[in-house]
């Protein structure tokens, strides 16, 4: 008997996992998902990181600056260690967004996820900047000293 890898279609896999997965979170009539490589965190077939052959995941870098873009390759599904490819982007702002676009466009890689990836990257970079912390405004009135 040889070891054969049975490959399941992504549609069939979605039908199996659609209602029964540990990543599903239901809140106020909306269904969300906590699965890896899901850019929008919605529980839909289009954005599912488990069922699609090509997925994109963007997470914050561990050191607190930049993002890590992980791409799931379509070939070699029977070798899980080689399935993910990660790229660290340490630059800020528009340069990071252009690098994410370049990574996704390099191999014509799921163009429908490009806008979601840009939104996710900009939200992560915005949370890392810390510049927009509102300060308490000082009053211009003269303080009256009480006796």
C-alpha positions in Angstrom: 0.0 0.0 0.0 1.4 3.4 -1.0 0.8 6.6 0.8 -1.5 8.5 -1.4 -2.8 12.0 -0.7 -6.4 12.5 -1.4 -7.1 16.1 -2.4 -10.5 17.6 -1.6 -11.9 20.5 -3.6 -12.2 23.8 -1.8 -16.0 23.8 -2.4 -16.5 20.5 -0.7 -14.2 21.5 2.2 -16.2 24.7 2.7 -19.5 22.7 2.8 -18.0 20.5 5.5 -16.5 23.3 7.6 -19.2 25.9 7.0 -21.3 25.1 10.1 -18.8 23.0 12.2 -15.5 24.8 12.9 -13.9 25.9 16.1 -13.0 29.3 14.6 -16.6 30.5 14.2 -17.8 33.3 16.5 -21.4 34.4 16.4 -22.3 37.8 17.7 -25.6 39.7 17.4 -26.7 37.9 14.3 -23.4 38.2 12.5 -21.0 35.3 12.0 -17.3 36.1 12.3 -14.2 33.8 12.0 -10.9 33.8 13.9 -9.1 31.5 11.5 -5.6 32.3 10.2 -5.2 34.0 6.8 -8.7 35.5 7.0 -8.3 39.2 6.2 -11.8 40.4 6.8 -12.6 38.1 9.8 -16.0 37.3 8.2 -17.1 33.7 8.0 -17.5 33.5 4.2 -16.2 31.2 1.5 -14.4 34.1 -0.2 -12.4 35.1 2.8 -11.8 31.7 4.4 -8.2 30.9 5.2 -8.8 27.2 5.6 -10.7 26.2 2.5 -9.2 28.3 -0.3 -6.0 27.1 -2.1 -4.5 30.6 -2.2 -4.9 32.8 0.9 -3.2 35.9 2.2 -2.6 36.6 5.9 -1.4 39.9 7.4 -0.5 40.1 11.0 1.5 42.6 13.1 5.3 42.0 13.4 6.3 40.7 16.8 8.7 43.6 17.5 5.8 46.1 17.1 6.9 47.7 13.9 5.7 46.6 10.5 3.6 43.7 9.3 4.2 40.1 8.3 2.6 39.0 5.0 2.0 35.2 4.8 0.9 33.6 1.5 -0.4 30.1 1.2 0.9 28.4 -1.9 -1.4 26.4 -4.2 1.1 23.6 -4.9 2.4 21.1 -2.4 -0.7 20.8 -0.2 0.6 17.5 1.0 3.7 19.2 2.5 2.3 21.6 5.2 5.7 22.8 6.2 6.3 24.3 2.8 2.8 25.6 2.3 3.3 29.0 3.9 5.6 31.7 2.7 6.1 34.7 4.9 7.6 38.1 4.2 8.3 40.8 6.8 7.7 44.4 5.8 9.3 46.8 8.3 8.7 50.1 6.4 6.0 52.5 7.4 3.0 54.1 5.6 2.7 54.2 1.9 5.9 52.3 1.3 4.5 49.3 3.2 1.2 49.5 1.3 3.0 49.5 -2.0 5.2 46.5 -0.9 2.0 44.6 0.0 0.5 45.4 -3.4 3.8 44.3 -5.1 3.8 40.9 -3.2 0.2 40.2 -4.2 0.6 41.3 -7.8 3.9 39.5 -8.4 2.2 36.2 -9.1 -1.3 37.4 -10.0 -2.3 36.2 -6.5 -6.0 36.6 -5.6 -6.6 40.1 -6.9 -10.0 40.1 -5.1 -8.1 40.1 -1.8 -5.9 43.1 -2.6 -8.2 45.8 -1.3 -8.8 43.8 1.9 -5.1 43.3 2.4 -4.4 47.0 2.0 -7.1 47.8 4.5 -5.7 45.3 7.0 -2.2 46.6 6.6 -3.2 50.3 7.0 -5.2 49.4 10.2 -2.2 47.6 11.7 0.2 50.4 10.8 -2.2 53.0 12.2 -2.5 51.1 15.5 1.3 50.9 15.7 2.0 54.6 15.1 0.5 55.9 18.3 0.6 59.5 17.0 -3.1 60.2 17.2 -3.5 59.9 20.9 -5.7 62.8 22.0 -4.3 65.0 24.7 -6.3 66.8 27.4 -6.8 70.3 26.3 -5.5 73.1 28.6 -7.9 75.9 29.4 -6.8 79.4 28.4 -8.6 81.0 31.2 -6.7 82.2 34.1 -6.9 80.0 37.1 -8.6 81.6 40.1 -6.8 80.7 43.3 -9.1 80.0 46.1 -8.2 81.3 49.5 
